[in-house]
Amino acid sequence: MSTFSVPGRGDVSANNQEIFDTLQKGLGMVPNLYAVMALSDNALDNYLAFQNAMV
């Protein structure tokens, strides 16, 4: 079985660092799934926009 590391705030782009800060304020944490998505410059922002559009 393969393992992968979950990136921290310092491992992602400046835009995703801002999203991490927002998640930290709102949820008290950054879920691992979101952190892994943040390795892409666009995936996390697009996913959260999609998720919020469904509400």
PDB file of N, H, CA, C and O in Angstrom:
ATOM      1  N   MET A   1       0.834  -1.166   0.000  1.00  0.00           N
ATOM      2  CA  MET A   1       0.000   0.000   0.000  1.00  0.00           C
ATOM      3  C   MET A   1       0.889   1.243   0.000  1.00  0.00           C
ATOM      4  O   MET A   1       1.870   1.316   0.740  1.00  0.00           O
ATOM      5  N   SER A   2       0.544   2.188  -0.815  1.00  0.00           N
ATOM      6  H   SER A   2      -0.253   2.129  -1.416  1.00  0.00           H
ATOM      7  CA  SER A   2       1.304   3.429  -0.911  1.00  0.00           C
ATOM      8  C   SER A   2       0.869   4.412   0.170  1.00  0.00           C
ATOM      9  O   SER A   2      -0.277   4.403   0.618  1.00  0.00           O
ATOM     10  N   THR A   3       1.791   5.239   0.568  1.00  0.00           N
ATOM     11  H   THR A   3       2.722   5.247   0.203  1.00  0.00           H
ATOM     12  CA  THR A   3       1.468   6.297   1.504  1.00  0.00           C
ATOM     13  C   THR A   3       1.777   7.638   0.851  1.00  0.00           C
ATOM     14  O   THR A   3       2.572   7.712  -0.086  1.00  0.00           O
ATOM     15  N   PHE A   4       1.164   8.667   1.335  1.00  0.00           N
ATOM     16  H   PHE A   4       0.518   8.608   2.096  1.00  0.00           H
ATOM     17  CA  PHE A   4       1.442  10.001   0.831  1.00  0.00           C
ATOM     18  C   PHE A   4       1.464  10.943   2.016  1.00  0.00           C
ATOM     19  O   PHE A   4       0.844  10.680   3.047  1.00  0.00           O
ATOM     20  N   SER A   5       2.173  12.029   1.863  1.00  0.00           N
ATOM     21  H   SER A   5       2.676  12.243   1.025  1.00  0.00           H
ATOM     22  CA  SER A   5       2.247  12.995   2.955  1.00  0.00           C
ATOM     23  C   SER A   5       1.232  14.099   2.736  1.00  0.00           C
ATOM     24  O   SER A   5       0.947  14.490   1.604  1.00  0.00           O
ATOM     25  N   VAL A   6       0.701  14.585   3.818  1.00  0.00           N
ATOM     26  H   VAL A   6       0.932  14.268   4.738  1.00  0.00           H
ATOM     27  CA  VAL A   6      -0.272  15.671   3.781  1.00  0.00           C
ATOM     28  C   VAL A   6       0.511  16.982   3.893  1.00  0.00           C
ATOM     29  O   VAL A   6       1.240  17.186   4.864  1.00  0.00           O
ATOM     30  N   PRO A   7       0.366  17.861   2.912  1.00  0.00           N
ATOM     31  CA  PRO A   7       1.135  19.102   2.945  1.00  0.00           C
ATOM     32  C   PRO A   7       0.654  20.048   4.039  1.00  0.00           C
ATOM     33  O   PRO A   7      -0.520  20.053   4.409  1.00  0.00           O
ATOM     34  N   GLY A   8       1.568  20.829   4.535  1.00  0.00           N
ATOM     35  H   GLY A   8       2.522  20.825   4.234  1.00  0.00           H
ATOM     36  CA  GLY A   8       1.239  21.868   5.494  1.00  0.00           C
ATOM     37  C   GLY A   8       1.083  23.204   4.783  1.00  0.00           C
ATOM     38  O   GLY A   8       1.239  23.294   3.566  1.00  0.00           O
ATOM     39  N   ARG A   9       0.781  24.216   5.541  1.00  0.00           N
ATOM     40  H   ARG A   9       0.654  24.143   6.530  1.00  0.00           H
ATOM     41  CA  ARG A   9       0.553  25.547   4.970  1.00  0.00           C
ATOM     42  C   ARG A   9       1.742  26.032   4.158  1.00  0.00           C
ATOM     43  O   ARG A   9       1.557  26.631   3.098  1.00  0.00           O
ATOM     44  N   GLY A  10       2.949  25.791   4.625  1.00  0.00           N
ATOM     45  H   GLY A  10       3.100  25.305   5.485  1.00  0.00           H
ATOM     46  CA  GLY A  10       4.149  26.254   3.942  1.00  0.00           C
ATOM     47  C   GLY A  10       4.474  25.501   2.671  1.00  0.00           C
ATOM     48  O   GLY A  10       5.368  25.901   1.926  1.00  0.00           O
ATOM     49  N   ASP A  11       3.760  24.415   2.411  1.00  0.00           N
ATOM     50  H   ASP A  11       3.033  24.091   3.017  1.00  0.00           H
ATOM     51  CA  ASP A  11       4.031  23.580   1.241  1.00  0.00           C
ATOM     52  C   ASP A  11       3.150  23.908   0.044  1.00  0.00           C
ATOM     53  O   ASP A  11       3.298  23.300  -1.016  1.00  0.00           O
ATOM     54  N   VAL A  12       2.240  24.854   0.198  1.00  0.00           N
ATOM     55  H   VAL A  12       2.120  25.348   1.059  1.00  0.00           H
ATOM     56  CA  VAL A  12       1.276  25.150  -0.867  1.00  0.00           C
ATOM     57  C   VAL A  12       1.435  26.589  -1.350  1.00  0.00           C
ATOM     58  O   VAL A  12       2.153  27.380  -0.738  1.00  0.00           O
ATOM     59  N   SER A  13       0.769  26.920  -2.441  1.00  0.00           N
ATOM     60  H   SER A  13       0.187  26.278  -2.939  1.00  0.00           H
ATOM     61  CA  SER A  13       0.874  28.258  -3.033  1.00  0.00           C
ATOM     62  C   SER A  13       0.280  29.322  -2.110  1.00  0.00           C
ATOM     63  O   SER A  13      -0.457  29.008  -1.175  1.00  0.00           O
ATOM     64  N   ALA A  14       0.611  30.577  -2.385  1.00  0.00           N
ATOM     65  H   ALA A  14       1.209  30.832  -3.145  1.00  0.00           H
ATOM     66  CA  ALA A  14       0.114  31.692  -1.570  1.00  0.00           C
ATOM     67  C   ALA A  14      -1.414  31.743  -1.562  1.00  0.00           C
ATOM     68  O   ALA A  14      -2.020  32.010  -0.524  1.00  0.00           O
ATOM     69  N   ASN A  15      -2.039  31.488  -2.712  1.00  0.00           N
ATOM     70  H   ASN A  15      -1.548  31.271  -3.555  1.00  0.00           H
ATOM     71  CA  ASN A  15      -3.505  31.483  -2.781  1.00  0.00           C
ATOM     72  C   ASN A  15      -4.075  30.393  -1.868  1.00  0.00           C
ATOM     73  O   ASN A  15      -5.041  30.625  -1.141  1.00  0.00           O
ATOM     74  N   ASN A  16      -3.476  29.218  -1.913  1.00  0.00           N
ATOM     75  H   ASN A  16      -2.691  29.030  -2.503  1.00  0.00           H
ATOM     76  CA  ASN A  16      -3.969  28.127  -1.076  1.00  0.00           C
ATOM     77  C   ASN A  16      -3.657  28.363   0.400  1.00  0.00           C
ATOM     78  O   ASN A  16      -4.376  27.861   1.264  1.00  0.00           O
ATOM     79  N   GLN A  17      -2.605  29.114   0.705  1.00  0.00           N
ATOM     80  H   GLN A  17      -2.021  29.522   0.003  1.00  0.00           H
ATOM     81  CA  GLN A  17      -2.327  29.465   2.093  1.00  0.00           C
ATOM     82  C   GLN A  17      -3.454  30.334   2.652  1.00  0.00           C
ATOM     83  O   GLN A  17      -3.840  30.185   3.811  1.00  0.00           O
ATOM     84  N   GLU A  18      -3.976  31.236   1.831  1.00  0.00           N
ATOM     85  H   GLU A  18      -3.662  31.357   0.890  1.00  0.00           H
ATOM     86  CA  GLU A  18      -5.108  32.062   2.262  1.00  0.00           C
ATOM     87  C   GLU A  18      -6.339  31.195   2.516  1.00  0.00           C
ATOM     88  O   GLU A  18      -7.078  31.422   3.474  1.00  0.00           O
ATOM     89  N   ILE A  19      -6.555  30.207   1.658  1.00  0.00           N
ATOM     90  H   ILE A  19      -5.955  30.023   0.879  1.00  0.00           H
ATOM     91  CA  ILE A  19      -7.681  29.288   1.849  1.00  0.00           C
ATOM     92  C   ILE A  19      -7.476  28.483   3.135  1.00  0.00           C
ATOM     93  O   ILE A  19      -8.426  28.268   3.889  1.00  0.00           O
ATOM     94  N   PHE A  20      -6.247  28.041   3.386  1.00  0.00           N
ATOM     95  H   PHE A  20      -5.476  28.216   2.774  1.00  0.00           H
ATOM     96  CA  PHE A  20      -5.945  27.328   4.635  1.00  0.00           C
ATOM     97  C   PHE A  20      -6.313  28.196   5.834  1.00  0.00           C
ATOM     98  O   PHE A  20      -6.911  27.711   6.794  1.00  0.00           O
ATOM     99  N   ASP A  21      -5.956  29.483   5.780  1.00  0.00           N
ATOM    100  H   ASP A  21      -5.471  29.878   5.000  1.00  0.00           H
ATOM    101  CA  ASP A  21      -6.263  30.391   6.888  1.00  0.00           C
ATOM    102  C   ASP A  21      -7.768  30.499   7.105  1.00  0.00           C
ATOM    103  O   ASP A  21      -8.239  30.487   8.242  1.00  0.00           O
ATOM    104  N   THR A  22      -8.520  30.605   6.010  1.00  0.00           N
ATOM    105  H   THR A  22      -8.137  30.614   5.087  1.00  0.00           H
ATOM    106  CA  THR A  22      -9.976  30.692   6.095  1.00  0.00           C
ATOM    107  C   THR A  22     -10.570  29.411   6.678  1.00  0.00           C
ATOM    108  O   THR A  22     -11.460  29.461   7.526  1.00  0.00           O
ATOM    109  N   LEU A  23     -10.075  28.277   6.221  1.00  0.00           N
ATOM    110  H   LEU A  23      -9.352  28.236   5.531  1.00  0.00           H
ATOM    111  CA  LEU A  23     -10.553  26.997   6.751  1.00  0.00           C
ATOM    112  C   LEU A  23     -10.215  26.862   8.231  1.00  0.00           C
ATOM    113  O   LEU A  23     -11.031  26.388   9.021  1.00  0.00           O
ATOM    114  N   GLN A  24      -9.021  27.277   8.595  1.00  0.00           N
ATOM    115  H   GLN A  24      -8.358  27.662   7.953  1.00  0.00           H
ATOM    116  CA  GLN A  24      -8.593  27.197   9.996  1.00  0.00           C
ATOM    117  C   GLN A  24      -9.506  28.043  10.874  1.00  0.00           C
ATOM    118  O   GLN A  24      -9.884  27.615  11.965  1.00  0.00           O
ATOM    119  N   LYS A  25      -9.864  29.236  10.414  1.00  0.00           N
ATOM    120  H   LYS A  25      -9.557  29.584   9.528  1.00  0.00           H
ATOM    121  CA  LYS A  25     -10.757  30.108  11.182  1.00  0.00           C
ATOM    122  C   LYS A  25     -12.160  29.521  11.271  1.00  0.00           C
ATOM    123  O   LYS A  25     -12.785  29.555  12.331  1.00  0.00           O
ATOM    124  N   GLY A  26     -12.658  28.977  10.150  1.00  0.00           N
ATOM    125  H   GLY A  26     -12.151  28.949   9.289  1.00  0.00           H
ATOM    126  CA  GLY A  26     -14.028  28.483  10.113  1.00  0.00           C
ATOM    127  C   GLY A  26     -14.228  27.118  10.725  1.00  0.00           C
ATOM    128  O   GLY A  26     -15.226  26.876  11.403  1.00  0.00           O
ATOM    129  N   LEU A  27     -13.275  26.214  10.489  1.00  0.00           N
ATOM    130  H   LEU A  27     -12.463  26.410   9.938  1.00  0.00           H
ATOM    131  CA  LEU A  27     -13.420  24.837  10.948  1.00  0.00           C
ATOM    132  C   LEU A  27     -12.547  24.497  12.146  1.00  0.00           C
ATOM    133  O   LEU A  27     -12.774  23.507  12.841  1.00  0.00           O
ATOM    134  N   GLY A  28     -11.544  25.340  12.375  1.00  0.00           N
ATOM    135  H   GLY A  28     -11.359  26.144  11.811  1.00  0.00           H
ATOM    136  CA  GLY A  28     -10.597  25.040  13.442  1.00  0.00           C
ATOM    137  C   GLY A  28      -9.496  24.096  12.995  1.00  0.00           C
ATOM    138  O   GLY A  28      -8.638  23.715  13.791  1.00  0.00           O
ATOM    139  N   MET A  29      -9.517  23.719  11.730  1.00  0.00           N
ATOM    140  H   MET A  29     -10.214  24.028  11.083  1.00  0.00           H
ATOM    141  CA  MET A  29      -8.530  22.799  11.160  1.00  0.00           C
ATOM    142  C   MET A  29      -8.628  22.834   9.643  1.00  0.00           C
ATOM    143  O   MET A  29      -9.573  23.391   9.084  1.00  0.00           O
ATOM    144  N   VAL A  30      -7.652  22.239   8.987  1.00  0.00           N
ATOM    145  H   VAL A  30      -6.885  21.786   9.441  1.00  0.00           H
ATOM    146  CA  VAL A  30      -7.702  22.040   7.539  1.00  0.00           C
ATOM    147  C   VAL A  30      -7.806  20.529   7.319  1.00  0.00           C
ATOM    148  O   VAL A  30      -6.851  19.804   7.599  1.00  0.00           O
ATOM    149  N   PRO A  31      -8.943  20.044   6.825  1.00  0.00           N
ATOM    150  CA  PRO A  31      -9.080  18.606   6.588  1.00  0.00           C
ATOM    151  C   PRO A  31      -7.994  18.086   5.645  1.00  0.00           C
ATOM    152  O   PRO A  31      -7.587  18.782   4.715  1.00  0.00           O
ATOM    153  N   ASN A  32      -7.536  16.877   5.887  1.00  0.00           N
ATOM    154  H   ASN A  32      -7.866  16.312   6.642  1.00  0.00           H
ATOM    155  CA  ASN A  32      -6.461  16.295   5.084  1.00  0.00           C
ATOM    156  C   ASN A  32      -6.802  16.251   3.597  1.00  0.00           C
ATOM    157  O   ASN A  32      -5.936  16.496   2.757  1.00  0.00           O
ATOM    158  N   LEU A  33      -8.038  15.946   3.267  1.00  0.00           N
ATOM    159  H   LEU A  33      -8.742  15.747   3.949  1.00  0.00           H
ATOM    160  CA  LEU A  33      -8.438  15.901   1.854  1.00  0.00           C
ATOM    161  C   LEU A  33      -8.231  17.256   1.198  1.00  0.00           C
ATOM    162  O   LEU A  33      -7.728  17.334   0.077  1.00  0.00           O
ATOM    163  N   TYR A  34      -8.612  18.321   1.885  1.00  0.00           N
ATOM    164  H   TYR A  34      -9.020  18.258   2.796  1.00  0.00           H
ATOM    165  CA  TYR A  34      -8.420  19.668   1.347  1.00  0.00           C
ATOM    166  C   TYR A  34      -6.939  19.998   1.222  1.00  0.00           C
ATOM    167  O   TYR A  34      -6.516  20.607   0.239  1.00  0.00           O
ATOM    168  N   ALA A  35      -6.156  19.601   2.207  1.00  0.00           N
ATOM    169  H   ALA A  35      -6.499  19.107   3.006  1.00  0.00           H
ATOM    170  CA  ALA A  35      -4.724  19.880   2.175  1.00  0.00           C
ATOM    171  C   ALA A  35      -4.062  19.202   0.986  1.00  0.00           C
ATOM    172  O   ALA A  35      -3.208  19.800   0.331  1.00  0.00           O
ATOM    173  N   VAL A  36      -4.441  17.972   0.701  1.00  0.00           N
ATOM    174  H   VAL A  36      -5.134  17.486   1.233  1.00  0.00           H
ATOM    175  CA  VAL A  36      -3.869  17.265  -0.445  1.00  0.00           C
ATOM    176  C   VAL A  36      -4.305  17.923  -1.747  1.00  0.00           C
ATOM    177  O   VAL A  36      -3.506  18.032  -2.678  1.00  0.00           O
ATOM    178  N   MET A  37      -5.556  18.364  -1.828  1.00  0.00           N
ATOM    179  H   MET A  37      -6.204  18.276  -1.072  1.00  0.00           H
ATOM    180  CA  MET A  37      -6.020  19.079  -3.018  1.00  0.00           C
ATOM    181  C   MET A  37      -5.220  20.357  -3.239  1.00  0.00           C
ATOM    182  O   MET A  37      -5.064  20.805  -4.375  1.00  0.00           O
ATOM    183  N   ALA A  38      -4.716  20.942  -2.162  1.00  0.00           N
ATOM    184  H   ALA A  38      -4.843  20.578  -1.239  1.00  0.00           H
ATOM    185  CA  ALA A  38      -3.983  22.205  -2.246  1.00  0.00           C
ATOM    186  C   ALA A  38      -2.624  22.051  -2.922  1.00  0.00           C
ATOM    187  O   ALA A  38      -1.970  23.052  -3.213  1.00  0.00           O
ATOM    188  N   LEU A  39      -2.191  20.832  -3.176  1.00  0.00           N
ATOM    189  H   LEU A  39      -2.723  20.019  -2.940  1.00  0.00           H
ATOM    190  CA  LEU A  39      -0.951  20.639  -3.935  1.00  0.00           C
ATOM    191  C   LEU A  39      -1.107  21.156  -5.363  1.00  0.00           C
ATOM    192  O   LEU A  39      -0.125  21.521  -6.009  1.00  0.00           O
ATOM    193  N   SER A  40      -2.342  21.185  -5.846  1.00  0.00           N
ATOM    194  H   SER A  40      -3.140  20.889  -5.321  1.00  0.00           H
ATOM    195  CA  SER A  40      -2.655  21.781  -7.143  1.00  0.00           C
ATOM    196  C   SER A  40      -2.989  23.250  -6.915  1.00  0.00           C
ATOM    197  O   SER A  40      -3.620  23.594  -5.916  1.00  0.00           O
ATOM    198  N   ASP A  41      -2.576  24.107  -7.819  1.00  0.00           N
ATOM    199  H   ASP A  41      -2.063  23.827  -8.631  1.00  0.00           H
ATOM    200  CA  ASP A  41      -2.857  25.535  -7.664  1.00  0.00           C
ATOM    201  C   ASP A  41      -4.343  25.857  -7.783  1.00  0.00           C
ATOM    202  O   ASP A  41      -4.788  26.881  -7.265  1.00  0.00           O
ATOM    203  N   ASN A  42      -5.122  25.006  -8.455  1.00  0.00           N
ATOM    204  H   ASN A  42      -4.761  24.174  -8.876  1.00  0.00           H
ATOM    205  CA  ASN A  42      -6.525  25.322  -8.723  1.00  0.00           C
ATOM    206  C   ASN A  42      -7.530  24.366  -8.098  1.00  0.00           C
ATOM    207  O   ASN A  42      -8.689  24.740  -7.917  1.00  0.00           O
ATOM    208  N   ALA A  43      -7.132  23.169  -7.768  1.00  0.00           N
ATOM    209  H   ALA A  43      -6.191  22.865  -7.914  1.00  0.00           H
ATOM    210  CA  ALA A  43      -8.089  22.139  -7.357  1.00  0.00           C
ATOM    211  C   ALA A  43      -8.873  22.505  -6.100  1.00  0.00           C
ATOM    212  O   ALA A  43     -10.094  22.351  -6.070  1.00  0.00           O
ATOM    213  N   LEU A  44      -8.198  22.980  -5.075  1.00  0.00           N
ATOM    214  H   LEU A  44      -7.206  23.105  -5.099  1.00  0.00           H
ATOM    215  CA  LEU A  44      -8.893  23.265  -3.816  1.00  0.00           C
ATOM    216  C   LEU A  44      -9.890  24.400  -3.978  1.00  0.00           C
ATOM    217  O   LEU A  44     -11.033  24.293  -3.536  1.00  0.00           O
ATOM    218  N   ASP A  45      -9.469  25.473  -4.602  1.00  0.00           N
ATOM    219  H   ASP A  45      -8.540  25.561  -4.961  1.00  0.00           H
ATOM    220  CA  ASP A  45     -10.362  26.621  -4.815  1.00  0.00           C
ATOM    221  C   ASP A  45     -11.579  26.211  -5.647  1.00  0.00           C
ATOM    222  O   ASP A  45     -12.707  26.577  -5.316  1.00  0.00           O
ATOM    223  N   ASN A  46     -11.357  25.466  -6.708  1.00  0.00           N
ATOM    224  H   ASN A  46     -10.440  25.170  -6.976  1.00  0.00           H
ATOM    225  CA  ASN A  46     -12.463  25.027  -7.562  1.00  0.00           C
ATOM    226  C   ASN A  46     -13.388  24.061  -6.826  1.00  0.00           C
ATOM    227  O   ASN A  46     -14.608  24.145  -6.969  1.00  0.00           O
ATOM    228  N   TYR A  47     -12.825  23.152  -6.045  1.00  0.00           N
ATOM    229  H   TYR A  47     -11.835  23.084  -5.928  1.00  0.00           H
ATOM    230  CA  TYR A  47     -13.642  22.205  -5.300  1.00  0.00           C
ATOM    231  C   TYR A  47     -14.530  22.926  -4.287  1.00  0.00           C
ATOM    232  O   TYR A  47     -15.722  22.636  -4.179  1.00  0.00           O
ATOM    233  N   LEU A  48     -13.939  23.872  -3.544  1.00  0.00           N
ATOM    234  H   LEU A  48     -12.971  24.108  -3.632  1.00  0.00           H
ATOM    235  CA  LEU A  48     -14.726  24.593  -2.541  1.00  0.00           C
ATOM    236  C   LEU A  48     -15.812  25.453  -3.196  1.00  0.00           C
ATOM    237  O   LEU A  48     -16.913  25.578  -2.659  1.00  0.00           O
ATOM    238  N   ALA A  49     -15.506  26.041  -4.350  1.00  0.00           N
ATOM    239  H   ALA A  49     -14.612  25.939  -4.786  1.00  0.00           H
ATOM    240  CA  ALA A  49     -16.521  26.818  -5.072  1.00  0.00           C
ATOM    241  C   ALA A  49     -17.667  25.911  -5.515  1.00  0.00           C
ATOM    242  O   ALA A  49     -18.835  26.288  -5.414  1.00  0.00           O
ATOM    243  N   PHE A  50     -17.338  24.726  -6.002  1.00  0.00           N
ATOM    244  H   PHE A  50     -16.390  24.419  -6.084  1.00  0.00           H
ATOM    245  CA  PHE A  50     -18.352  23.766  -6.418  1.00  0.00           C
ATOM    246  C   PHE A  50     -19.185  23.317  -5.224  1.00  0.00           C
ATOM    247  O   PHE A  50     -20.412  23.256  -5.299  1.00  0.00           O
ATOM    248  N   GLN A  51     -18.515  23.005  -4.131  1.00  0.00           N
ATOM    249  H   GLN A  51     -17.518  23.055  -4.070  1.00  0.00           H
ATOM    250  CA  GLN A  51     -19.203  22.546  -2.933  1.00  0.00           C
ATOM    251  C   GLN A  51     -20.148  23.620  -2.404  1.00  0.00           C
ATOM    252  O   GLN A  51     -21.267  23.304  -2.000  1.00  0.00           O
ATOM    253  N   ASN A  52     -19.728  24.862  -2.398  1.00  0.00           N
ATOM    254  H   ASN A  52     -18.819  25.119  -2.726  1.00  0.00           H
ATOM    255  CA  ASN A  52     -20.570  25.944  -1.892  1.00  0.00           C
ATOM    256  C   ASN A  52     -21.702  26.269  -2.844  1.00  0.00           C
ATOM    257  O   ASN A  52     -22.738  26.767  -2.403  1.00  0.00           O
ATOM    258  N   ALA A  53     -21.546  26.007  -4.132  1.00  0.00           N
ATOM    259  H   ALA A  53     -20.705  25.603  -4.490  1.00  0.00           H
ATOM    260  CA  ALA A  53     -22.616  26.250  -5.091  1.00  0.00           C
ATOM    261  C   ALA A  53     -23.759  25.263  -4.922  1.00  0.00           C
ATOM    262  O   ALA A  53     -24.893  25.546  -5.307  1.00  0.00           O
ATOM    263  N   MET A  54     -23.462  24.109  -4.348  1.00  0.00           N
ATOM    264  H   MET A  54     -22.540  23.879  -4.035  1.00  0.00           H
ATOM    265  CA  MET A  54     -24.463  23.067  -4.169  1.00  0.00           C
ATOM    266  C   MET A  54     -25.358  23.353  -2.969  1.00  0.00           C
ATOM    267  O   MET A  54     -26.416  22.737  -2.839  1.00  0.00           O
ATOM    268  N   VAL A  55     -24.972  24.251  -2.109  1.00  0.00           N
ATOM    269  H   VAL A  55     -24.112  24.751  -2.214  1.00  0.00           H
ATOM    270  CA  VAL A  55     -25.731  24.505  -0.863  1.00  0.00           C
ATOM    271  C   VAL A  55     -26.906  25.386  -1.137  1.00  0.00           C
ATOM    272  O   VAL A  55     -27.661  25.710  -0.221  1.00  0.00           O
TER     273      VAL A  55
END
